[in-house]
Amino acid sequence: MGQVSAKKLNEQMRKNKRMIDREIRNLDRDIREIEKENVRLQKKIKKEAESGNQESVRQTAKQIIRVKKQTENINKMKDSLFSVKLQMTG
């Protein structure tokens, strides 16, 4: 009886680890997309600054700040998931 439940427990742990790994990869993917967005916004802000459109520059700068905060939050989530994974193995 003990081996049957131990097998189920190990199988469930492997399933959970895979799920955590999948979510970590998804978060990495999201971070890469956000970084691309950040580069696009920086190019846009330079272009708008050259044309002298100050209002658009302010709005784009606010967007860049939001993007940076979003990246920080995703990194925190990723760290939390990694920590849970380590606790499962250790």
The first five atom37 places (N, CA, C, CB, O) and aatype in JSON, in Angstrom:
{
  "aatype": [12, 7, 5, 19, 15, 0, 11, 11, 10, 2, 6, 5, 12, 1, 11, 2, 11, 1, 12, 9, 3, 1, 6, 9, 1, 2, 10, 3, 1, 3, 9, 1, 6, 9, 6, 11, 6, 2, 19, 1, 10, 5, 11, 11, 9, 11, 11, 6, 0, 6, 15, 7, 2, 5, 6, 15, 19, 1, 5, 16, 0, 11, 5, 9, 9, 1, 19, 11, 11, 5, 16, 6, 2, 9, 2, 11, 12, 11, 3, 15, 10, 13, 15, 19, 11, 10, 5, 12, 16, 7],
  "atom_mask": [
    [1, 1, 1, 1, 1],
    [1, 1, 1, 0, 1],
    [1, 1, 1, 1, 1],
    [1, 1, 1, 1, 1],
    [1, 1, 1, 1, 1],
    [1, 1, 1, 1, 1],
    [1, 1, 1, 1, 1],
    [1, 1, 1, 1, 1],
    [1, 1, 1, 1, 1],
    [1, 1, 1, 1, 1],
    [1, 1, 1, 1, 1],
    [1, 1, 1, 1, 1],
    [1, 1, 1, 1, 1],
    [1, 1, 1, 1, 1],
    [1, 1, 1, 1, 1],
    [1, 1, 1, 1, 1],
    [1, 1, 1, 1, 1],
    [1, 1, 1, 1, 1],
    [1, 1, 1, 1, 1],
    [1, 1, 1, 1, 1],
    [1, 1, 1, 1, 1],
    [1, 1, 1, 1, 1],
    [1, 1, 1, 1, 1],
    [1, 1, 1, 1, 1],
    [1, 1, 1, 1, 1],
    [1, 1, 1, 1, 1],
    [1, 1, 1, 1, 1],
    [1, 1, 1, 1, 1],
    [1, 1, 1, 1, 1],
    [1, 1, 1, 1, 1],
    [1, 1, 1, 1, 1],
    [1, 1, 1, 1, 1],
    [1, 1, 1, 1, 1],
    [1, 1, 1, 1, 1],
    [1, 1, 1, 1, 1],
    [1, 1, 1, 1, 1],
    [1, 1, 1, 1, 1],
    [1, 1, 1, 1, 1],
    [1, 1, 1, 1, 1],
    [1, 1, 1, 1, 1],
    [1, 1, 1, 1, 1],
    [1, 1, 1, 1, 1],
    [1, 1, 1, 1, 1],
    [1, 1, 1, 1, 1],
    [1, 1, 1, 1, 1],
    [1, 1, 1, 1, 1],
    [1, 1, 1, 1, 1],
    [1, 1, 1, 1, 1],
    [1, 1, 1, 1, 1],
    [1, 1, 1, 1, 1],
    [1, 1, 1, 1, 1],
    [1, 1, 1, 0, 1],
    [1, 1, 1, 1, 1],
    [1, 1, 1, 1, 1],
    [1, 1, 1, 1, 1],
    [1, 1, 1, 1, 1],
    [1, 1, 1, 1, 1],
    [1, 1, 1, 1, 1],
    [1, 1, 1, 1, 1],
    [1, 1, 1, 1, 1],
    [1, 1, 1, 1, 1],
    [1, 1, 1, 1, 1],
    [1, 1, 1, 1, 1],
    [1, 1, 1, 1, 1],
    [1, 1, 1, 1, 1],
    [1, 1, 1, 1, 1],
    [1, 1, 1, 1, 1],
    [1, 1, 1, 1, 1],
    [1, 1, 1, 1, 1],
    [1, 1, 1, 1, 1],
    [1, 1, 1, 1, 1],
    [1, 1, 1, 1, 1],
    [1, 1, 1, 1, 1],
    [1, 1, 1, 1, 1],
    [1, 1, 1, 1, 1],
    [1, 1, 1, 1, 1],
    [1, 1, 1, 1, 1],
    [1, 1, 1, 1, 1],
    [1, 1, 1, 1, 1],
    [1, 1, 1, 1, 1],
    [1, 1, 1, 1, 1],
    [1, 1, 1, 1, 1],
    [1, 1, 1, 1, 1],
    [1, 1, 1, 1, 1],
    [1, 1, 1, 1, 1],
    [1, 1, 1, 1, 1],
    [1, 1, 1, 1, 1],
    [1, 1, 1, 1, 1],
    [1, 1, 1, 1, 1],
    [1, 1, 1, 0, 1]
  ],
  "atom_positions": [
    [[0.82, -1.19, 0.0], [0.0, 0.0, 0.0], [0.86, 1.26, 0.0], [-0.93, -0.01, 1.2], [0.54, 2.24, -0.66]],
    [[1.97, 1.22, 0.75], [2.82, 2.39, 0.84], [3.47, 2.74, -0.48], [0.0, 0.0, 0.0], [3.64, 3.92, -0.79]],
    [[3.83, 1.72, -1.27], [4.47, 1.97, -2.55], [3.49, 2.57, -3.57], [5.06, 0.68, -3.1], [3.88, 3.41, -4.38]],
    [[2.27, 2.15, -3.52], [1.27, 2.67, -4.46], [1.06, 4.16, -4.24], [-0.06, 1.91, -4.32], [1.05, 4.94, -5.19]],
    [[0.9, 4.54, -2.99], [0.7, 5.97, -2.72], [1.98, 6.76, -2.97], [0.23, 6.17, -1.27], [1.92, 7.92, -3.38]],
    [[3.15, 6.15, -2.72], [4.42, 6.84, -2.99], [4.58, 7.06, -4.49], [5.61, 6.02, -2.44], [5.07, 8.11, -4.91]],
    [[4.18, 6.08, -5.3], [4.26, 6.25, -6.76], [3.34, 7.38, -7.21], [3.89, 4.95, -7.48], [3.73, 8.21, -8.03]],
    [[2.13, 7.4, -6.68], [1.19, 8.46, -7.04], [1.71, 9.83, -6.61], [-0.18, 8.2, -6.42], [1.56, 10.82, -7.32]],
    [[2.33, 9.86, -5.44], [2.88, 11.11, -4.94], [4.02, 11.59, -5.83], [3.36, 10.94, -3.5], [4.09, 12.77, -6.17]],
    [[4.92, 10.67, -6.19], [6.04, 11.04, -7.08], [5.54, 11.49, -8.44], [7.01, 9.86, -7.24], [6.06, 12.44, -9.02]],
    [[4.53, 10.79, -8.94], [3.96, 11.16, -10.23], [3.33, 12.55, -10.16], [2.91, 10.12, -10.67], [3.48, 13.35, -11.08]],
    [[2.63, 12.83, -9.08], [2.01, 14.15, -8.91], [3.07, 15.24, -8.79], [1.09, 14.15, -7.66], [2.9, 16.33, -9.33]],
    [[4.16, 14.96, -8.07], [5.25, 15.94, -7.95], [5.89, 16.22, -9.31], [6.32, 15.44, -6.95], [6.17, 17.38, -9.63]],
    [[6.11, 15.18, -10.1], [6.68, 15.38, -11.44], [5.75, 16.23, -12.3], [6.94, 14.02, -12.12], [6.2, 17.11, -13.03]],
    [[4.44, 15.95, -12.19], [3.46, 16.72, -12.95], [3.51, 18.2, -12.55], [2.04, 16.16, -12.72], [3.5, 19.09, -13.4]],
    [[3.57, 18.44, -11.24], [3.62, 19.82, -10.75], [4.9, 20.52, -11.16], [3.48, 19.84, -9.23], [4.88, 21.7, -11.51]],
    [[6.03, 19.81, -11.12], [7.29, 20.4, -11.55], [7.24, 20.78, -13.03], [8.46, 19.43, -11.29], [7.71, 21.85, -13.42]],
    [[6.67, 19.89, -13.83], [6.54, 20.2, -15.27], [5.67, 21.43, -15.48], [5.95, 19.0, -16.04], [5.96, 22.28, -16.32]],
    [[4.59, 21.5, -14.72], [3.69, 22.64, -14.85], [4.4, 23.94, -14.46], [2.43, 22.43, -13.98], [4.24, 24.97, -15.11]],
    [[5.19, 23.89, -13.4], [5.95, 25.07, -12.97], [6.97, 25.45, -14.02], [6.64, 24.81, -11.61], [7.13, 26.63, -14.34]],
    [[7.69, 24.46, -14.57], [8.67, 24.74, -15.63], [8.0, 25.38, -16.84], [9.39, 23.45, -16.04], [8.55, 26.3, -17.45]],
    [[6.83, 24.89, -17.19], [6.1, 25.45, -18.33], [5.74, 26.91, -18.08], [4.83, 24.62, -18.61], [5.87, 27.75, -18.96]],
    [[5.28, 27.2, -16.87], [4.91, 28.57, -16.54], [6.14, 29.49, -16.5], [4.2, 28.61, -15.19], [6.05, 30.65, -16.9]],
    [[7.26, 28.97, -16.03], [8.5, 29.77, -16.03], [8.89, 30.1, -17.47], [9.66, 29.01, -15.31], [9.29, 31.23, -17.76]],
    [[8.79, 29.13, -18.37], [9.09, 29.39, -19.79], [8.14, 30.42, -20.37], [9.02, 28.09, -20.62], [8.55, 31.3, -21.14]],
    [[6.86, 30.32, -20.01], [5.88, 31.3, -20.5], [6.2, 32.71, -19.99], [4.46, 30.9, -20.07], [6.07, 33.69, -20.73]],
    [[6.62, 32.8, -18.74], [6.99, 34.11, -18.19], [8.22, 34.66, -18.89], [7.23, 34.01, -16.67], [8.3, 35.85, -19.16]],
    [[9.2, 33.79, -19.19], [10.38, 34.23, -19.94], [9.97, 34.75, -21.31], [11.39, 33.08, -20.09], [10.5, 35.76, -21.78]],
    [[9.04, 34.06, -21.93], [8.54, 34.49, -23.24], [7.87, 35.86, -23.13], [7.54, 33.45, -23.8], [8.07, 36.73, -23.98]],
    [[7.09, 36.05, -22.09], [6.43, 37.33, -21.87], [7.46, 38.44, -21.66], [5.48, 37.26, -20.67], [7.3, 39.55, -22.17]],
    [[8.5, 38.14, -20.91], [9.55, 39.14, -20.66], [10.22, 39.54, -21.96], [10.6, 38.59, -19.67], [10.46, 40.73, -22.19]],
    [[10.51, 38.57, -22.82], [11.13, 38.89, -24.12], [10.21, 39.78, -24.96], [11.47, 37.6, -24.89], [10.68, 40.72, -25.6]],
    [[8.92, 39.49, -24.96], [7.97, 40.31, -25.72], [7.91, 41.73, -25.16], [6.58, 39.68, -25.69], [7.85, 42.7, -25.92]],
    [[7.94, 41.85, -23.85], [7.89, 43.17, -23.22], [9.17, 43.94, -23.53], [7.7, 43.04, -21.7], [9.12, 45.15, -23.74]],
    [[10.31, 43.26, -23.55], [11.57, 43.94, -23.9], [11.54, 44.45, -25.33], [12.76, 43.0, -23.7], [12.05, 45.53, -25.62]],
    [[10.94, 43.68, -26.23], [10.79, 44.14, -27.62], [9.91, 45.39, -27.66], [10.19, 43.02, -28.51], [10.2, 46.34, -28.39]],
    [[8.85, 45.37, -26.86], [7.96, 46.53, -26.79], [8.7, 47.75, -26.26], [6.74, 46.23, -25.89], [8.49, 48.88, -26.72]],
    [[9.58, 47.52, -25.29], [10.36, 48.61, -24.7], [11.29, 49.22, -25.76], [11.18, 48.09, -23.49], [11.41, 50.44, -25.84]],
    [[11.93, 48.39, -26.54], [12.82, 48.89, -27.6], [12.01, 49.7, -28.61], [13.55, 47.72, -28.31], [12.45, 50.76, -29.06]],
    [[10.83, 49.19, -28.97], [9.96, 49.91, -29.92], [9.56, 51.28, -29.36], [8.71, 49.08, -30.24], [9.56, 52.27, -30.09]],
    [[9.23, 51.31, -28.07], [8.83, 52.58, -27.46], [10.0, 53.56, -27.39], [8.27, 52.33, -26.06], [9.82, 54.77, -27.57]],
    [[11.2, 53.05, -27.12], [12.37, 53.94, -27.07], [12.65, 54.55, -28.43], [13.61, 53.18, -26.57], [12.99, 55.73, -28.54]],
    [[12.5, 53.75, -29.48], [12.67, 54.3, -30.83], [11.61, 55.37, -31.11], [12.59, 53.18, -31.89], [11.89, 56.42, -31.71]],
    [[10.38, 55.08, -30.68], [9.29, 56.02, -30.9], [9.54, 57.32, -30.15], [7.95, 55.41, -30.46], [9.28, 58.4, -30.69]],
    [[10.03, 57.23, -28.93], [10.26, 58.45, -28.14], [11.36, 59.3, -28.77], [10.63, 58.08, -26.68], [11.27, 60.53, -28.75]],
    [[12.39, 58.67, -29.32], [13.45, 59.43, -29.99], [12.9, 60.14, -31.24], [14.62, 58.49, -30.39], [13.21, 61.3, -31.51]],
    [[12.07, 59.41, -31.97], [11.49, 59.98, -33.19], [10.59, 61.17, -32.84], [10.69, 58.92, -33.97], [10.63, 62.2, -33.51]],
    [[9.77, 61.02, -31.81], [8.87, 62.1, -31.4], [9.65, 63.29, -30.84], [7.87, 61.59, -30.36], [9.27, 64.44, -31.04]],
    [[10.74, 63.01, -30.13], [11.54, 64.1, -29.57], [12.19, 64.91, -30.68], [12.62, 63.55, -28.61], [12.28, 66.14, -30.59]],
    [[12.64, 64.23, -31.73], [13.24, 64.95, -32.86], [12.21, 65.83, -33.57], [13.84, 63.95, -33.86], [12.55, 66.91, -34.07]],
    [[10.97, 65.38, -33.61], [9.94, 66.17, -34.28], [9.4, 67.27, -33.35], [8.79, 65.27, -34.75], [8.68, 68.16, -33.81]],
    [[9.74, 67.21, -32.06], [9.35, 68.27, -31.14], [7.97, 68.09, -30.52], [0.0, 0.0, 0.0], [7.43, 69.04, -29.96]],
    [[7.41, 66.92, -30.58], [6.09, 66.65, -30.02], [6.23, 66.24, -28.56], [5.37, 65.54, -30.84], [6.36, 65.06, -28.25]],
    [[6.2, 67.22, -27.66], [6.46, 66.98, -26.25], [5.36, 66.15, -25.57], [6.61, 68.29, -25.53], [5.66, 65.32, -24.71]],
    [[4.13, 66.35, -25.94], [3.02, 65.6, -25.32], [3.14, 64.1, -25.62], [1.65, 66.13, -25.82], [2.94, 63.26, -24.74]],
    [[3.46, 63.8, -26.85], [3.63, 62.4, -27.24], [4.84, 61.78, -26.54], [3.78, 62.28, -28.77], [4.82, 60.6, -26.17]],
    [[5.88, 62.58, -26.37], [7.07, 62.09, -25.67], [6.73, 61.74, -24.22], [8.2, 63.16, -25.71], [7.18, 60.72, -23.71]],
    [[5.94, 62.58, -23.56], [5.53, 62.31, -22.17], [4.71, 61.03, -22.07], [4.72, 63.49, -21.6], [4.95, 60.2, -21.19]],
    [[3.77, 60.87, -22.98], [2.91, 59.69, -22.96], [3.74, 58.42, -23.2], [1.81, 59.8, -24.02], [3.54, 57.4, -22.54]],
    [[4.66, 58.5, -24.13], [5.51, 57.34, -24.43], [6.43, 57.04, -23.26], [6.33, 57.59, -25.7], [6.68, 55.88, -22.95]],
    [[6.93, 58.07, -22.6], [7.78, 57.86, -21.42], [7.0, 57.17, -20.31], [8.36, 59.21, -20.91], [7.53, 56.3, -19.62]],
    [[5.74, 57.54, -20.14], [4.9, 56.87, -19.14], [4.68, 55.41, -19.5], [3.55, 57.59, -19.01], [4.65, 54.54, -18.63]],
    [[4.53, 55.14, -20.79], [4.38, 53.76, -21.24], [5.64, 52.95, -20.94], [4.06, 53.71, -22.73], [5.56, 51.79, -20.54]],
    [[6.79, 53.56, -21.15], [8.06, 52.87, -20.88], [8.16, 52.53, -19.4], [9.27, 53.75, -21.31], [8.61, 51.44, -19.04]],
    [[7.74, 53.44, -18.54], [7.77, 53.19, -17.09], [6.84, 52.03, -16.74], [7.37, 54.46, -16.31], [7.18, 51.18, -15.93]],
    [[5.65, 52.01, -17.35], [4.71, 50.91, -17.11], [5.3, 49.57, -17.56], [3.38, 51.17, -17.84], [5.14, 48.55, -16.89]],
    [[5.98, 49.6, -18.69], [6.58, 48.38, -19.21], [7.67, 47.87, -18.26], [7.17, 48.62, -20.62], [7.78, 46.67, -18.03]],
    [[8.47, 48.77, -17.71], [9.52, 48.37, -16.77], [8.92, 47.77, -15.51], [10.41, 49.57, -16.42], [9.42, 46.77, -14.99]],
    [[7.86, 48.39, -15.01], [7.2, 47.85, -13.81], [6.61, 46.48, -14.09], [6.09, 48.8, -13.33], [6.67, 45.58, -13.25]],
    [[6.05, 46.32, -15.27], [5.47, 45.04, -15.66], [6.55, 43.96, -15.7], [4.77, 45.17, -17.03], [6.33, 42.83, -15.26]],
    [[7.71, 44.31, -16.24], [8.83, 43.36, -16.29], [9.28, 42.98, -14.89], [10.01, 43.96, -17.08], [9.55, 41.81, -14.62]],
    [[9.35, 43.96, -13.99], [9.73, 43.66, -12.61], [8.74, 42.71, -11.95], [9.83, 44.96, -11.79], [9.14, 41.78, -11.25]],
    [[7.45, 42.95, -12.17], [6.43, 42.08, -11.58], [6.51, 40.66, -12.12], [5.03, 42.65, -11.83], [6.36, 39.69, -11.37]],
    [[6.75, 40.53, -13.4], [6.86, 39.2, -14.0], [8.09, 38.49, -13.46], [6.92, 39.28, -15.54], [8.05, 37.29, -13.19]],
    [[9.19, 39.22, -13.29], [10.4, 38.61, -12.71], [10.14, 38.14, -11.28], [11.57, 39.61, -12.73], [10.64, 37.09, -10.88]],
    [[9.37, 38.9, -10.51], [9.03, 38.48, -9.16], [8.21, 37.19, -9.18], [8.24, 39.59, -8.43], [8.45, 36.28, -8.38]],
    [[7.24, 37.1, -10.1], [6.44, 35.89, -10.22], [7.31, 34.7, -10.59], [5.32, 36.07, -11.26], [7.15, 33.6, -10.06]],
    [[8.24, 34.94, -11.51], [9.14, 33.88, -11.96], [10.01, 33.4, -10.8], [10.03, 34.38, -13.12], [10.19, 32.19, -10.62]],
    [[10.53, 34.32, -10.02], [11.33, 33.96, -8.85], [10.52, 33.16, -7.84], [11.9, 35.22, -8.19], [11.02, 32.21, -7.24]],
    [[9.27, 33.54, -7.65], [8.4, 32.82, -6.71], [8.16, 31.39, -7.19], [7.06, 33.54, -6.55], [8.22, 30.45, -6.39]],
    [[7.9, 31.23, -8.47], [7.7, 29.88, -9.01], [8.95, 29.04, -8.88], [7.27, 29.96, -10.48], [8.88, 27.85, -8.54]],
    [[10.09, 29.65, -9.15], [11.36, 28.92, -9.03], [11.59, 28.52, -7.58], [12.54, 29.79, -9.54], [12.08, 27.42, -7.31]],
    [[11.24, 29.37, -6.66], [11.38, 29.06, -5.24], [10.48, 27.89, -4.84], [11.05, 30.28, -4.4], [10.9, 27.02, -4.08]],
    [[9.26, 27.88, -5.34], [8.34, 26.76, -5.06], [8.9, 25.47, -5.61], [6.94, 27.04, -5.65], [8.83, 24.42, -4.97]],
    [[9.46, 25.55, -6.81], [10.03, 24.35, -7.43], [11.19, 23.81, -6.58], [10.52, 24.67, -8.86], [11.3, 22.6, -6.37]],
    [[12.03, 24.7, -6.1], [13.15, 24.27, -5.27], [12.66, 23.64, -3.96], [14.07, 25.45, -4.97], [13.24, 22.66, -3.49]],
    [[11.62, 24.2, -3.39], [11.07, 23.63, -2.16], [10.5, 22.24, -2.39], [10.0, 24.54, -1.58], [10.54, 21.39, -1.5]],
    [[9.96, 22.01, -3.57], [9.41, 20.7, -3.89], [10.5, 19.65, -3.99], [8.62, 20.75, -5.19], [10.31, 18.51, -3.59]],
    [[11.66, 20.05, -4.53], [12.75, 19.09, -4.72], [13.54, 18.88, -3.44], [13.67, 19.55, -5.82], [14.08, 17.79, -3.21]],
    [[13.61, 19.91, -2.62], [14.45, 19.84, -1.43], [13.71, 19.42, -0.27], [0.0, 0.0, 0.0], [14.28, 19.31, 0.82]]
  ]
}
